[in-house]
Amino acid sequence: MTDSMSPPWRSLPVVVVRTAGFPASWLGELSRGLTTAALRDSGDDTVVRAAYEDEVALGSGAVIRRFRAEPGLRDAVQFANPGLWRILAPWVDRRASTTERWNTTDRQRTDTLTRMLQRYCAKNETTSHVGPITTALLRSDRVGLTIGSARPRRHVRLSHWAAERLQASFVSGGDTAAHRWWRPRTAAGCHLSGTELHVVRYDFGARHARFADAVTAVARHRLSEVEARVLRSCDGTRSVADICREHESAYGTPLSEADAVGVLRALESLGAVVTGPELPYGVHDSLPLLRERAAAVGDREAERHVEAVESSLAALAVATDEEGRAAAAAAVETAFTAATGAAPYRAAGVTYGDRTVFNEDCDSEYGAMVLGRPVGELVERELAFVYDLFLVLPRARLQAVRGMMREWFRRVFGAGASVTVAEFVAACLRDDPELSAGYDAIDSSIAEMTGKLREILVPVDCGCSVHRCTDEQIAAARALSDSSVPAVCNPDLMLAAEGPEALARGEFLAVVGDLHAAEEGLSHSLFAPWVDAAMGGDGRLGECVAEAYRSLLAPDEDLADVTHRHRSKHYARVDLPCLDIEAGDRSPLPAHRRVRLHELMVGDTPRGLRLHRPGSDRGLRLTSPPLYWQGVRTRNPFAVFSFPQRVDGLPVPLGGRRSLPRLVYGRVVLQRAMWGVPAASCHKGKDWYEGFRAVQRLRAAHGMPRHVFVKFPQEVKPLYCDLDSPLLVRQVSHMARAADDGRVVFSEMLPEPGSLWLTGSRGRVTSELRYAVFGGEGAAGTRARAGDTAWGER
């Protein structure tokens, strides 16, 4: 792809290298090739079944021995699910040294460990030492790779849900002094004019696909003078006592704490205030904040509970052996339950659930890493066409929605009008049927465009396992939407090569994994603090991200970050030097740097609808739309104030096709081959042998490779499978059986186990690069001003 065809894309100067915690070769122990050889060489079902049973037994023994012999694996299970490991540990030890016949319980527990082993060895997940991270610098002024060595360090934190439960316990039980913990703030959906209150109540406790479902009430109220005065004081920093003192100082009339509490409870019932206490959005470590608050209100019992939890977490962070880790984890659970009276686990039965009260991240063994050319050039230039292809649909959708919303706004409020967000939202809800019809039409247009995209890049009759895209195809696909629309993309990139030296020589295959177009994902992620530290700390990451965002803005626009409702187990935000809009959780920024969503205005301008502050002619461009992380995505009226959004990770969706070949352009695999099959074709009830045979028939019919990932409709993430391994195929059949009438999607594993470039102390590991790129209008000019070498010098 020539530079003239590729718009400018700018990468942040850092990359997060995510790896599996254990070598991929360990999964090779689960396959001896006995069953597939018997299928190939013998037509006798008895012979094949006997080979199958032997190989299942051998694979099961290999799994048990690994978990018996590897402290890291044992600790991984203990960390993820301590209660489960207390059951499995003695069983693993006994099963590893016995020749007793396997029973149903043995099989079920082996399946559990097998699924864990595939996750730990084949997935790049940032979960403690199971998926450590390395922060690498991109240097355009260097050639090749530099990889240092380091001793992995663990970072233990209290899970967000546990911190919220701990904090809530301090104000429960009917304590008449509980309001000492309050720092009441005006709700995001509240707008006060004089004594007239307009409240839009948003539901942040559940996920909603439609904007109208996320709004539970729209109401107007007339407040008393005292209520309005108190409401104006609720900026999230003042205590109830502060509000009372300031009320008397400003108005000359006393207000008792009891009366203030009564007023605040009345305002809270209207949806006007959030009394608290609350954890600020995106704070990495909540315990110091809880400790400070407990000391500030003089709650000695709360201080003791926080100190107990904090000290037990510190002990967990430094514990090394299995016994010590188990004791430390138990101490954390005991301290948490003593403080809250709640169980230290949740999300039972959910594979990717956030169960434990603690969360742990880990630096990798690779230490300082620098990626020079050609990787840097690959990220910013060679892969530009991939980002554009992924954004064809969201860019087209955003432009269509902006046009529809502007036309509707002018019809409702008049050309050039400016109204409050409350009025904008009320009108959206009132005209929901009309707007829904407009969204329906846009959906139809996008569906048609999706079909065109597939037809351009992958003709139906191509009949090949690998399709090499031409310049003409790439250009025609990119032309489906306007590539100058500013956008942010977070790609996951894998590199297939013999090793770091091959990468330096440019002898590699670049494999595009998932792509995400939402808010930038390095400064807004659980590993944000480590990325910031790698750049020198002191907020340099935030400054770098804000500069990149601003390269996409119009001259009359300013950047604004957004708070959502914290739903993940652990999430950290690096402070961006810009305005923070409270649209969900409490912002941690000082009052002068934050604003509530409903303090803003929506105006019609020559450039389209703009979000702006009252009295300002500068628009606000949002890092992400309010309510987006609550599930309101394609039909979100706030989307017009942000960037193109997309969470699914493939440039070309499979859609209704049964398969798509590998899509290749040069040395870039922009999409791996994939096959969609009915779940029922992957199993034969509980007859796991017949299930294996069924999967082998699918494999032969579709020409699937040996190593694949399998995605099930009921699971968030895919399962790795070596199709030669009866034990791993059994997991596919098991999960397909639970998928009912759904569709199972197989995709080739690429890089394959033999082409993993990164080698750890125990062997080659799977890895991926997570980074952020910014493209569209303005990016070229900003790069020219900053200079490519300046990126390397930061």
Buried (B, 14 or more C-beta within 10 A) or exposed (E): BEEEBBBBBBBBBBBBBBBBBBBBBBBBBBBBEBBBBBBEEEEEEEEBBBBBBBBBEBBBBBBBBBBBEBEBBBBBBBBBBBBBBEEBBEBBBEBBEEEEEBEEEBBEBBBBBBBBBBBBBBBBBBBBBBBBBBBBBBBBEBEBBBBEEEEBEBBBBBBBBBBBBBBBBBBEEEEEEBBBBBBBBBBBBBBBEEBEBBBBBBBBEEBBEBBBBBBEEBEEBEBEEBBBBBBEBBBBEBBBBBBBBBBEEEEEEEBEBEBBBEBBEBBBEBBBBBBBBBBBBBBBBBBEBBBEBBEEBEBEEBBBBBBBBBEBBBBBBEBEEBEEBBBBBBBBBBBBEEBBEBEBBBEEEEBEBBBBBBBBBBBBBBBBBBBBBBBBBBBBBBBBBBBBBBBBBBBBBBBBBBBBBBEBBBEBBEEEBBBBBBBBBBBBBEBBEBBBEBBEEBBEEBEEBBEBBBEBBBEEEEEEBEBEBEEEBBBBBBEBBBBEBBBBBBBBBBBBBBBBEBBBEEBBBBBBBBBBBBBBBBBBBBBBBBBBBBBEEEBBBBBBBBBBBBBBBBEEBBBBBBBBBBBEBBBBBBBBBBBBBBBBBBBBBEEEBBBBBBBBBBBBBEEBBBBBBEEBEEBBBBBBBBBBBBBBBBBBBBBBBBBBBBEEBBBBBBEEBEBBBBBBBEBBBBBBBBBBBEBBBBBBEEEBBBBBBBBBEBBEEBEBBBBBBBBBBEBEEBBBBBBBBBBBBBBBBBBBBEBEEBBBBBBBBBBEBEBBBBBBEBBBBBBBBBBBBBBBBBBBEBBEEBEBEEBBEB
